[in-house]
Amino acid sequence: MPNGPASGSLGAASGPSSTTWRRERLMRIGSSTTVNIPANGARDTATQSNTPHLTPTEDTSLQSSSVSYGTLPKSRRHPAHQASVDVTSGAVPGLAQLNFLRRTTSNPTVPLASGLKDLAFSRLNNQRPISAYDAPLSSKDESEPDADAKINGIRVWYSSFSSIDWLHDAIKDSVRFSRLRRRKSLRSRVRLVIDKSLGWFIVTIVGFLSAIVAFLVVRSEQWLFDVKEGYCRDAWWKARRFCCPSLNDIRGGAGHPTANACREWRTWAEVFSEDQGGVGAEFKAYTFYALIALVLALTSTLLTIHLTNSSTFVTRKESGVLAPDFPGADSSKNPADAAFPKRKVMFYAAGSGIPEIKTILSGFVIHGYLGGRVLFTKSVGLALSVASGLSLGKEGPFVHIASCIGNIVSRFFGKYESNEAKRREILSAACAAGVAVAFGAPIGGTLFSLEEVSYFFPPKVMWRSFFCAMIAAITLKMLDPFGTGKLVLFQVTYDKDWHAYELLPFVILGVFGGVYGAYFSKLNYSWSKNVRNKTWLKSHPIAEVLLITAVTTFLCFVNPYTRMSGTELVYSLFSECHKGDSHRSSLCAIDPSTFRGIWPVIRAVSVAMIIKAGLTVVTFGIKVPAGIFIPSLGVGACAGRVLGIAMQWLQYQHPGLSLFANCKGDMDCIIPGLYAMVGAAATLSGVTRTTVSLAVIMFELTDTLTYVVPIMLSVLVAKTVADALEPKGIYDLVIELNQLPYLDAKHEYLWGNLQINDVTNRNVEVIRLDKKNTVKSLRDQLFALTASGHDDSGFPILRRDINDDGMRMVGYIGASELEHALSLVADKAEDEVHFHTTYSHNMAASSISSLNEETARPAQDLFDFSDYMDQAPLTVQSNSPLGMIHQFFAKLGARYVVVTDTDGLYEGLIDKKTWVAFLAELEEK
């Protein structure tokens, strides 16, 4: 979108105006204070020289000292960069761009009120001005507007943390597509073909770019991680695996005895110490290891905190009165402003991003979360945080990175830019691409998007997601990030099948995965809620990151399995033992037939599992980009490897047991790496509660289909056990912890004796047509609605029933739409605002007379808010079951439901946020 109102467009038909401009307009309703209108239209003077041009990322950011979401900075005047005029009325955004206004500035005696309005009417060509979010109701070659679009009303840009109107967006896209189909010219047919192919073109670009970003992150993380140990003598920019390609098959990692056998790789101990094997050399090696890790973690958290603080994201699509910092405007004029709620500060690049992506795909808007600034910070910060050695993974955040790319690319095309529901189809495909580049699993990525993150997944979206994931996997395969020709490092080459007697240990691993997943989620939730958010750590996130990094380096440096990266650890645990591979520090026991031979390996792996599990509990949630996939896989693989070695020892001790009859004397029929793979799948399922997609990801991850049944069995057992101990997975708990407005359509509720009256809001602000509604009175009602916390709601428009029994519904207008309309006529505080419908009612003579007067008003009347009104609101009777209401919100994507009695008289309103809060209370009970 352009920075200000669109060139040549007027009023509501222009682009979204500045939030500060709209706020000042509404605050000055009824006062004699003049309003400064910058020469560039509705652009805010405070941001004229500081705010970059608005790009398709919605990222017009400003630094602010406030700590609430969406805060605008204090106005900073730059006289050299603005040419403003003092007007008392008639200011319409977009008109200030015209040359006549610049000429008028030299003559303040010219009455601008009538001049601006008359010019607006003369240039509208009998077409009602509408918001930039919705296309005009009628095309140039048609005389009548589309009835279905007009009845549903027009919408303005959604404010942050407001729910989208799926029904409206579906109707709008249907109207847009029907217009293309009605035109029969050759040019129109070509445009129709392009329109149908546009989605495929976008997902192709998204898949390609996602693979490129993933390649850069992986290569950067590999080099930065190895820099803690040393550098390549011949080419300092190469990671150790590329500097020493002959040692890539070593499974021992940094602590392996032959890890430093490569002459091209020079450790920091060799550089700064002559004593290569003494205690001093080890101390110097640890010092450099810890210092570099602290620098990497510090850089990552500084980027996350200072570049993706939610209070620094300001977009012109944000509603002025719905911004949380609105009380700062002038609370003395409106005492209700002091009651406006403040949103907690979020750091958009922190964490994995999957809980927020789930919230966005469920129909909520978070401006800036998928913008270019977050994409840059997430990518760079992810490489830094993982390379620091923290117990984190980089695979989960790839979903957020790919979603950012999908959002940015889709904003260059009007079909998706101005339709939030359509854009979520692209985001679903992008999520599949993110998993595809993370694990080299395009099929698993498609299923993960369907099972875990997507809210609306029709067959068309499934095909595009599959295609997007395929493009991403092919591109990453050609880029070869690991230098092995493979997409991931985990691919195994087991040459033996599993046996029936192993189903019991596989079930044991499933139980372990479920127990670990449930209690990990509980402990991480408790740590985040009671320690991170209620102690000094809350106000010192940087200190928390440095403290956890220091503890991690201290605990992980000695143990070779905690010292290596999470990806290498999982690869080593999945590896198969061959004869002759008997290094004491490797994962293969010297003599698996004796307890003395296996104990060193079991002890080292068990210590690594405990350290990794404990560190992950306190690490996940710190203010750096971080995923949970690899740490969970690592803990489960450690448990599986230990059990596999124990089973191997048991066979050596008792080869004649009937349990091992199928081995037929083969002492190598048990593969410890297989147990590690099964344990990893079970643990990840217990943490994230994914099932089908996880099983497929494991098949593609390890490049084997031989072990389908063991993995499926362990995953199902893990999820069953975890659900019994803790109903919510880690992502759902993060959503609950961050109080994100997410409506889970897959969850089943028990309504009991609850009725619709228990959730209906009967005290919501309403607009009554039997009373005079002025600009000022509606402004006050808008303030009252926002102050009450119902910022995602709106106003039912009511009229007196013919029998004077109550109020009947005429329509509904959202808070954002009313704020937008009022900002256009804010100069006329006492003028009356009108609403009318396109169809007649059975009303009394006086009401008919009133209706005729309203419909006789000029079509260009800016005080006629009828086009912003939803004339066909979704209603439900008060005796309806709560299950029906849930289906309206969960499956229809309704933004609100109006409650009426059995006679059709208005009773109250239920908006989506109110329903989500009601479900949260229901779960607690």
N, C-alpha and C positions, 0 to 999 in steps of 0.2 A: 504494500500500500504506500502511496506517496506520503510525504511528511505532513502535509496539511490537507485541506479540502481539495478535492480533485479540480483540476483546472477546467474552468468552464461549467462547473456544476454549482448548484445553489442549495442552501438550506440543508434539509435533512438528506438530500441526495448527495451531499459531499461526503468526503472521507471522515473518519472519526476525529472529532475535535479534541483539543487538549483537556485533560481532566481538570486542571487548575482553572482554565477558562470557563468551563461549565460550572464549576464550583462557585467561582466568583459571581457568575451571572445569577445563580440561584440564591446565594447569600444576600445579594443586593436587591432582591425583589421587595418592593415596597419602600425602598429608601431612595434618597436623592443623590446618592453617591454615583459618580460617573464610572464607567468601565473602560479601561484601556483596551482597545482592539489593535493588535499588532498589524503592521502593513501586510504581513504574509497570511492574513486570514485568521483562522482560529488558533494559530500556533501560539503557545504560551510564551510571554516575554521572558519568563524565567529560564526557559529552555532554548530560546532562539539561537543563542550562540554556543550552547553547551551540548545540546542533544543532537546526536548524529541522525542522518536521514533514516527514517523507518524502513527497515529491510523486511523481507518476508519472514524473518525470524521473530517478529514482534519484539525485538530487543532494543528499546530505546531506554537506556539505563542512565540513572543519575545517582551520584553519591549522596548519601543522607546519613545524618547522625542519629536518626530515630531508629527504634528497634522494632517497629511494627511492620507487618507486611504491607507492601504497596505504598509506602510513605513517599510523598513528594518532598523535595528539599525546599528550604525557604527561598522565597523569590529573590533572585539576584538580577538587578536591573543593569542593563548595558545600553545606555542611551545611544552609543555610536552604532548599535546594531538594530535599532528598532525605530519605527516611524508610526506612532500611535495617535489616535484621535480620541477625544473625549466625546462620548455620545451618551445620551440618556435614553434612547429607545431606538428600535428598528434594527439593531445589529443582528445580522444573520451570518453564520459562519460560511465562508466561501466568497461572500460578496466583497470582502476587503481586498481580494486579489485583483479586482477589476480596476482599470485605469481611472474610471470616473471617481472612485473613492479617494485616490491619491490627489486628484485635482481638488476635491472638496476639502481636503485638510487645510488648505490655505484660507478657507472661508467658513469660519465656525458658525456663521449666522444662517447657513443653509439648513433648512429643516430636513434632517436625515431620516426621521421616522417614516414619513410617507414616501420619500424618495427611494429608500432601500426596498420597502415592501412592494411599491408599485413596480420597481424594476424586477423584483423577484417574480411577481405574478406575470409580468409580460414575457419573461424568458422561460416560464415553466411549460409553455405550450399546452395548457389545460391538463397537465399531468401533475398529480399530487407528488410533492417531493418526499422521498423516503430515505431511509438509512442506507449507508453504503453496504451493509451486510446483505440486504435483500435486493434483488434485481427489480426494475420497474414492474408494476402489475400488468402492464400491457405493452406490447411491442409497438414499433413505429408504424407498422402496416395494419394495425388492428384498432378498431374504434372502441371496443369494449374490453375491459380488463377481465382476467381469468377469475371466474366466480369463486373457485375453491381456494385460490390464494388470497383473495380479498376477504373472504369470510374468516379465514384463519388469521388474518392480520399480518402486519410486517414486524420485523424484529430489528433491533439495533445490536451492536456488538456485545457479546457476552462479557460480563465482568469476571475477574479472577475468582475462583472458587464458587462459581455459580453453575448450576446444572443446565445442560443444553436441552433444547426442545426437539427430541427425536421426531415427533410427529410433524412439527412444522418443517423441519429440514427435509423430511421424506416427501412432504407435499410440494415443497419448493423445487426439489430436484425433479419430481415428476412433471411439474409444470414446465420447467426448463427443457426437459427432454421432449415433451410433447410439442413444444414450439419448433424444435429442430425437425421433428418428424413431419410437421404440417407443411413445411416449405419443400417445394418440389424442384427447385432449380438445381442445376449441376453444382453450383457453388455450395448450396445448402446440403446436397448429398455428400459432397466431399467433407464438409464440416461435420456431418453426422458420423462419417467413418472415423474421422480424427477424434471425435468425442468418445466414441466407443473404444478406441485404441489408446486413449490417453492414460488410463489406469495402468495398462501393461507397460507403457513407455516409462511411467514414473517408477514403478517397482523395479524395472530393469536398472534405472539409474541408482535407485536406493541400494539394491543388492551390490552393484559395482562399487559404489563409494563406501559402503559398509566394509567390504573386504579390504579396500585400500587403507582405511583408518585402522582396521584390526591388524593388518600387516605392520603398519608403523608402530602401533602400540606394543605388539609382541616383540618386534626387533629392538625397540627402545628399552623395554623391560628386561630383555635378556642381557643387553650390554650393561645397563645400570646395575643389575643384580650382581654381575660378575665383577664390576668395578670395585665392589667392596673387598674382593679377594686380591685383585691385582689387575694387570693390563697385558695386552698382547704386545710383544716386543717389536714386531715388524709393522703392525697396523693397530694403533691404540683404539680405533673405533670399532674393532671387531669383538664380539662376545667370545667367550672361551670355546664354545662349541664350534665356532667358525675359525678360530685361531688354531685349534687343535682338533681337526676333524677325525683323526685316527683314534681319539679317545671317546667318541660319541657313544659307543656301545657300553661304556663303563656304567654300572648301575650304582656305584657307591657315592656319587656326587662329590661335593667338595671335601668330604672327610675320608674319601677312599684312599688307600695307600698309594695307588698309582695316579691319583688325581693331579699331582704336580709333575708327572713324568714328561709332560710336554715342555720342551726347551723354549718354545716360542712364548709360552705363558710365564710371566714374571710376577711373583707375588710381592706384596708390599713388605713382607718380612725380608725377602731377598734384596729389596731396594735399600732398606734402611737399617739392616742388621747384618753383620758379618757372621754371627753365630746362627746358623740355619736351624739348629735343632734344640737350642736352649730355651729356658723359660722366658728369657728376655725377648726372643724372637716371637714366641707365642703371644706375649703381652702386647708387643707392637702390632702384631697382626690383628689382635682383638681390638686394640685402640683404633686402628684405621677402619676396621669393620664397623664398629659402633659409631664412630664419628660420621662416616659416610651415610650410614643408615639414618642417623638423626637428621642430617642435612636433607636427605631425600624426603623423609616424612615431614619435616618442617616446611619444605617448599610445597609439598602437596597440600598440606592443611592451610597454608597461607593463601594459595591460589583458590582453594575451595571457599574459605571464609570471606575473602575480600572480593572475589569476582562473582560469586553466585549467592550472595546474601539476598534473600527474598525482598528486603526493603529497598534494594537498589534497582529493582525491575519495575519500570514505569512504562506503560504503553498507552497510546491514545485510545485503545479499545477499552480501557478501564473506565468504569463509570465514576464520575466525580463524587457523587454522594455516597456511593457504596464502598469507596476506599476507606480502609480502617482509620486513617489519620484525619478523617474529615473534621473532627472536633477542633483541630488546630486552625481551622479557617477563621472562625469568629464565634466562639461559644457563648459570648455575652449576648448575642442577638438571638440565640436559640438555646435555651437551657437544656433542651433535650439532647443537644450535641454531646454533652458530657457523658451520656450513657452509651455512646457508640462503642461496640466491642472492639478490642484490639486482637489482631491475629498474632500468633507466636512466630518468631523468626525461623525461617527454614533456610537450609543451605542446599541449593538445588543439586550440586554435584556430589554431595556426600552420600554414602551408602551405595546400594546396588541400583536403586531407581525403579526396581520392579514393582514395589507397592504403589508408588506414585503413578507408574504407567498403568497399572490396573485401575486406579482411581480415574485417570484421564479417559481410558477406554470405556469406563462405565458411564460416561456422560458428564463429567465435570471438567471445568476449565481451570488450568493453572498457567496464567500468562508467564512466558519466559522460561518455563521449565524445559521446553524442547527447542530452545533458541540456539543461536550460534555461539554465544558466550558460554553457555553450559556445555555445548559440544566440545569446544576447545578445552575448557577446564577439566571436564570429565576424562578426556583422552590423555592429556598431559599428566594430570594428577593421578590417574589410574596407573600409568607406567611408573611414576615415582613412588606411590604408596606400596605397590606390590614389590618393586625392586628393593624397598627398604627392609624387606624380610618380615613384615607384619603378617600375622596369621589371617591373610585375606586372599581372595581370588580375583582374577580379572575377567572371568567368563560371564558372570551375571551382569556386570555393568555394560557389556557389549549390547545387551537388549536396550538399555537407555541410550547408548550412543547411536545405534541404528535407528531408534525412534526419533532422535533429534534430526538425523539426516532425512528421514521420511517426512518429518514436519517441515523442514526448510525447503526441500524440493517441491513438496505439494503446494507451497504458498506461492509459487511462480505461476500457478494455473488457477484461474478464477473458479473453475468448477469445484475445486477442493478448498480454495482459500476462503470462499464465502459460504461454505457449508460444513459445519463442524461434524455432522454425522458422516458425510462422505469422507472427510479427512481421516476419520478413525478407521476406515477400511485400509488406507495406506499405512497407518500406524500398526495395524495388526500384521500386515505383510512385513513391515520393517522388524517387528519383534521376531518373526520367524528367521529373518536374515541374521539378526543378532545372535541367536542360538546356533545358527549354521556356521558362522565364522568362529564362534567360541569353541565348539566341539567338533566341527567338521561333520555336522549331522543335519543335513537339510530336511530329511523326513521328520526327524525328531523335533527340529525347530518348528515345523508346521504344526505338529501335534502339541508342542508346548504352548504355542500361541493360542491354539484352540482350547486346551485344557486349563491353562493357568492364568493367562493375562487378558485374553479377549473377552469382551462382553457380548458382542454381536458378530457372529461368524457364519454368514450364509455361504452356500457353495461357491459363489463367485469370489468371495474373499479367500476361501480355502485354496482355490486354484491359483490366484495371484500370489498368495503367501508361499505356496509351493514353488512357483516360478521364481519369486524373489529370492528364496533360500537357495535354489539351484544356481542362480546367477552368482550369488555371493560365494557359494562353495567352489564353483568353477574358477572364479577370479582368484580366490585365495589359494587354490591348488596351483595355479600358474605362477603366483607370486612366491610360493614355497617359503613360508616364514621360518621354518625350522631347518631348512637346508637338507631335508631327507626325502623330499618328494611326497611327503605325507601331510595331511591336513592337521593332524594332532600327533602328540608324542606317545599316546597310550596304546597304539595298535599292538596286539600281541599275536604270537604264532604258536599257540598250543597245538600239540600233535596228538593229544589223548582226549578221549571222551570222558564225561562224568558217569558216575555209577549210582545205582538206586540207593545204596546205603548212605550216600552223601547227602541225601535229602534232609536227614535229621540235623546235621551241622548247618545246612543252609537255613533251616527253620530257626536254629539258634541264632544265626547271624541276623535273620529278620527281626527276631525279638530284640536283640541288642540294638539294631538300628532304630526300632520304634521307641525303645526306652530312651536311648540317647537323644533322638530327635525331639521327643516330648520334653525332656528335662532341660535340654539345651535351650529350647524356646522359652521355657518357664524362667530359667536362670537369666538369660539375656534380657527378657522383658523386665524381670525384677531389678536387675542391675541398672538398666536404662531408666526405669521409672523412679527407683528409690535412691540410687547413688548418683547416677549421671545427671539427673534432673532436679535433685534436691540437696546437693552438696556444692562445694566450691567449684566442682568440675563443670557445673552448668555455665558459669560465667568465665571459665578459663579453658575453652576447648583446645587451644594450642598447647597448653601445659599438659592436658590429658594425653594428647597424641605423643608428645615427647616422653612423658613418663612411661606410657605403654611400650613405646619403641625401645626405650632403655631397658626395661624389664625383658622384653622379647630378645634383644641381642644378648643379654646376660645369660638367659636360660637356654638359648638355641645355639650358642657358639660352640659349645663342647660336644653336644650330641650330633653326629654326622647326619642323622635323618631329619632333625629339626633345623639344621643349618642350611640344608639345600632348599631350593624353591619348592613350593607346593606341587607344581606340575612335575618336576623331576622326582619328587617323593612318590607321587602316585604311580609314575612310570616305573620306578624301581620296585615298588610293592607289587605291581602287576607282572613283573618279569618272571621268567621261568628259570629254574636252576638247572644247570647242565653239569655233567661230570667234569671235574677239574676246576670248577668255579668254587673255591673253598677259602677265599680271603676272609680273615677273621672279622673284618669290619663290613663285609658285604651281607646281603640278606640271605645268603645260602649257608646253612650250618656246616661246620667242619665235618662232623659225624652225626648225621640225623638219627642214628640208632642209640645214642647215649644222651642222657639228660645234660651231662657236662658239655656236650657238643652243641646242643641247641639253646642252652640257657643264655649265653651271651647275646644271641640274636633276639630271643624273646624279651630279654631285659631291655635291650636298647630300643626295640620297636615299641614295647609297652610304655617306656618312659616318654618316647616321642609322641605316642598317642595321648597320654595324660597331659603333656605340656601343650600340645596343639589344641586339645579340647578346652583346657582352661583358658588359654590365651584367646581363643576364638570367642568365648563368652564375653570377655571384657573388651575385645577389640571391635567386634561387629557393632556398628553404631557410632563410632568416632567420626569426626568431621574430615574424612578423606574418602575418595571414591573406593569402594570395596564391595566385593562379592562374597557369597557364602558357599558357592558350589565346590570349589577346590578344597577349602578347609574341611568341609563335610566329607568329601570323597577321601581325603587323607586320613581322617580319623577312622572311618569305616574300613579303609584298606588296611590300616595297621591292625585293627581287631581281626579282620579276616586272615591276614598273614600269620598272626600268632596262632589262630585256631588251625590253620592249614599245617603249620609246622608241628603243632601238637598231634594232629591226626597222622602225620607222617611218622612221628616218633612212636605213636601207638602201634602202627602197622609193623615197624621194625621190632618192637618189643613183643608183639603177639601176632606173628604172621599167620598162625593157624586158626585164628578166629573166623567163625562163619561170616562175620561182618565183611571180611576182606576176601571172601571166596571168589568174587568176580575178578579179582586182580590176577589170579592164577599164578601166583608166585612172583609177579612183577613188583619189585620193591619201589618202583618209581611211578606207580599208577596214580598217586595222589599229587596234585599240582597245587602248591601253596598259593601261587599267583591267582588261581581261579577263585580260591576262597577270599582273597583280597578284593577281587573284582565284585564278587557277590556282596561282600560286606560293605563296599563303597556304595553300591546301588541301594542297599537297604538303609544305610545311614542318611544318604541324601533324600530318600523318600520320606524318612521319618522327620527330617527337618522341613522340607518344602511341601510334603504331602502330594507330590506328583506321582503318577503311576504309569499310565500307558506311554506318555511322552518320555519319561525317564528310562523305561525299559528299552524303547527304540533308540534313545540317545546312547545308551550303553552298548547296544549292538553296533551302531555306527562308530562309536568311539573306539571300540576294541577291534573292529573289523572281523567279527566272528559271530556266526549265528548258531554255533554248536551248543552254546550254553544258554539258550532261550529260557528253558524251563527253570533252571536254578535262579536266574535273575528275576523272572516273573514271580516265582514263589517268595523270594526274600522281599521283594517290593510290596507284594500284597500283605504279607505278614507284618512288615514294618509299618505300613500305613494303618492297618487295623489296630495294632498295639498303640501307636502314637495317638490315634483318634480317641482311644479309650482313656488315655492318660491326660491328654490336652487336646480339646477339639480343634483348636486353631493352630495352623502352621506359622512359621516365622514371618511370612509376608503379611498374613492377616493380623498378627500381633503388632507388627510395625505400623500397619494402618490404624489399629486401635490406639497405639501409643501416640502417634502423631495427630490423632483425631481427624483423619482424612474422611471426607464424606463419601464413603464407598458403600454401595448397596450390593450385597452378595446375592445374586440371582440363584445360586446353586444351593443355598442353605434352606433347610426346611424349618418352619417354626410351628410351635404349638400355641394356638390362640386361646384355648380354654374358654373362659367365660367373658373374655374381652370383647367389646363391641366397638363399632365405629365411633360412637360418642366418646370413647376413651382417648381418642387421638385427634378428634376434630378441633381445630382452633376456631372458636366462636368470637374471639375478640380482635380479629384481624381488621385492619383499616379497610373501609369500603367507600366507594364513590356512589352517592345517591343522586339520581337524576331529578328527584323531586325537590332538591335544594340547589341553590346557586353555587356553582363550582367556579371559583376564580383561579387565576394563576397563583396567587399567593396562598389561597386555602389548600390547593392541591400540593403546593410546595411544602406546606406545613405537615400535611398528611404523609408526604414522602419522607420527611425527616422523622416523623413518629414511627413509621414502619421500619426504617433502617435502625433507629435507636432501640427498637424492641428486639433486634436480633434476627428478624425475618428478612434479611437483605436479599435472599434468593426467591422471595415471594413476589406478590403483586396485589392488585386491587380488584376485587369483584365489583362490577358495575351493576347497580341494582335500580329498579324502579318499583314504585308502589303498586301492589296488586289491584286489579279492578274492583275487587270486593273489600279492599282495605284490610285483608287478613294478614298481610305480611309483605315481604319483598321478593321480587322475582328477578332472576338473572337476565341481564341484557348482554353482558360480555365480560371480558377480563382484560386488564392491561398490566403488563409487567412493570416492576419498579424501574428497570433500566429504560424501557420504552417511555415511561412517563417522564423520567428525568431528562431524556433526550428531547422530547417534545417541549417540555417546559423551558429548557435552555434557549430555545429558538424564540420564545415569546416572553422572555423574562422581563422585558422593559415595560410591559403593560400589566402591572401587578393586579389591578382591579378588573381587568377585562374577563369576561366569562368564557369558560372553556366548554365546548359542546361535544356530545357523543350521540351518534345515531346509528341505526342498523340499516342494512340494505333490504330488509324484509319487514313487512308490517306486522303489528301486534293487534290483538283484539283489545283495544283500550277504549276508555271513555272519550267523549267528544273533546274534552279539554286536552286530553293526552294526544289525540289525533291532531288537534290544532297545533299543539306544541311540536309534534313530530314534523308537520308540514313546514313550520317555520324553520326547523333545523335543516331539513332537506333542501329548503330553498336557498340556503346560504351558498355563497360561491364555492366552487370546488377547490379554489386555491386558498381557502381560509386557513391560515396557520393556527387558528384557535379551535379548529375542528380536529380532534384527536381520534376520530373514528377509525382511520386507517391503521392506527397502532393497536387497535382493540381486537382481541380474539373473539369473534362473534359466534364461535361454535366451541365453547369450552367443554372439556370433559367433565361430566357430572355423574354422580352416583347417589342413590337414595340412602337415607340414614339407616335403613334396615338391612343393608347389604353386608355380607360377611367380610371379615378382615382379609381372608384369603384372596378375595376378588380385588381388593385395594392393592395388595401386594403384587398381584399379576399386572395391574395397570402400571405400576412403577417399574417392576422388574422386566416385564416382557414388552410392554408398549413403549417404555421409555418416557412416560408422562412426566412433565415438570410439576404439575399440580393437579389436584382433583377437587372439584367443587361439590360439596355435600348439600343435598336438598332433602326435604321431607317427602312423604308419599304424595303430597299434593303439588310437588314441584316448587315449593317455596324455599328460599335460600336459608341455610342453617349455618354453614361455616366452610372452612377451607383446610385442605391438607396439602402442603407442599412437600417436595422430595426430601429436603433436609429435615423437616419435622418428622417424616416417616422414618428416615435413617436413625434419628435420635430415639424415636419410639422403639425401634427394633433393638437398639443397643440396651435400653432399659429392660426390655423384655428378656434379653439374654441374661442379664445380671440377675433377674428374678428367678 
